[in-house]
Amino acid sequence: MSQPTRQTGTSLTRSDPFSDVNQLAQRMGQLFEDQWPNFPALLGRDGFVPQADVEETEDSYLIDMDLPGVDRDDVDIEVVGRRLVVTGERKEKERVGLLRRQSRTIGRFRYEVSLPDQVNEDGIAAALTDGVLHLQVPKRQGEQRRRIEVK
């Protein structure tokens, strides 16, 4: 079964329905948070969900997460089975003058993703560079997908 495609400008790109639904949910959440700042607390959810890209290679998953202004000591990473959870806090910075407008999100954050394959928890590498958290999550040996040629 082939995936649907959509035209963007002059080129065709492959449509990813899961990505589309995720983007819609993030936009709706941002709309509610922009219009009603206390809305997440009413739902029992404090904080925000950082933007991230998840890329799959032959032997690992590469995750780049935008965390500008977050100190590496304020980030926690947990892996249980195939589920990766990144939590932490972007702290309010000390102000010298009168704050006239604030549109940057501060407070607790949580990012959670279920990866398609089992991962090697001992081989995970994480680095926070220039406000981007880079995670390399190796796949567990023996759990890698194999492509079978049809003859």
N, C-alpha and C positions, 0 to 999 in steps of 0.2 A: 504494500500500500504506500503510495507516495504522499508526502506531506504537501499541504497547500502552499502556494506561493503568493506573494503580494508584490506589487510593483511600487518601488520607492524611487521617484525621480525617473531616471532612464534605465535603471537596472532592476533585476528581479532578485528578491531575497527569499529565503525559506522561512515560512511562518512557524513560530513556536507557540502553540496555544497556551502552554504552561507559563511561558515568559509573559505573554500578553495579559493573562489573568493576574499574574503577580504585579505587573506594572499598573494595571487598573486598580488593584487593591491598594498599592502604595500611594497612587494619586488620590484615591478617595480618602485614605487616611490622612494625607497631607492637607486636603481640602477641609476636612473636619477640624484638624488641629489648627489650621490657619484661622478659621472662622470662630471656633470655640476652643480656646487654649486648654480649658479644663476637661474637654471631652475624653481624652485617654484615661484620666483619673476616674471619671464616672464609669468607665468600662472595667476598671480594676487594672489598667495598664498604665504604668508610669514610664516616662521616657520616650525614646524614639527608636526607629529601626534604621541603622546606617545603610547607605547604598553599597552594593557589592556586585562583583562579577565572579562567576564560577566557571572555570574552564577545565575541561577534561583532556588529559593527554593519555598516551598509551599506559603509563605506569603510575599516574598520580592525578590529583585534582589541585588546581591552582586557584586560590581565592584572593582577590584584591578588594579590600574594604576601605571606604573613605572614612577616616577618623581624624580630621584636622583638629588640632588643639587638645588631643587626648594624650596623656602621658602613658608610657609603656607600663608603669606600675599600676595604672588604673584599668587594665584590660585583663580579663580572665578567659581562658579558652578550655573547653571541655569536649571530650569525644566519648560517646557511648555507642558502641556498635557502628552504625552508619550515620549517626546523628552528630553534627558539629554545632556547638553553641558557643557564641562569643558574647560576653557581657562586659559591662564596664560603666564608666561615668566620664562625661565631659563636664568639668567643673567650671563654675562661674569665675571669670577672672576678676582680679582686683581692679576697681574703677577709681580713677582720679577725679574725673569730672562728672557732670550730670548726664546720665544715659537718656538720650532723646528717643531712641528707637532701637529695638532689639529684634532681629529676625533670625539669628542663628540659634539652633536648638542646643540647649544645655540639659544636663541631668543624666539619668540612667539610660543606657541603651541595651538592646538585646537583638542579636541576629542568630537565627537558627535555620539550618538547612539539613535535609536528609539526602545523603549521597547515594547514588545507585548501587555502589559496590561496597563490600567490607573494606575497612582501611587498616593500615599498619599504625597503630597508635604510637608506638615507640619511635617511628621515623618522621613524625610531624615536625616541621620547621616553621618558625614564625619570626617576622621582623617588622618593626614599625619604622618606616622611613618616609620623611616628608609628608606626614599626615596620612599615609596609606599603610594599612596592615596587610602584609603579604604572607599568605599561608601556603605551604606546600604539604599536601596530605597524600602520602603514598598509598596506593592500593595494596591490599594484602596479596602476597604471592599465592598463586594457586587459585585465586578468585578472579583473575583477570579474564576478560572476555576474549574469546577466540573467534575469528571469522572462519567459517567453514565454506569451502568452495563447493559449489554445486557442479557436478559433472554430468 
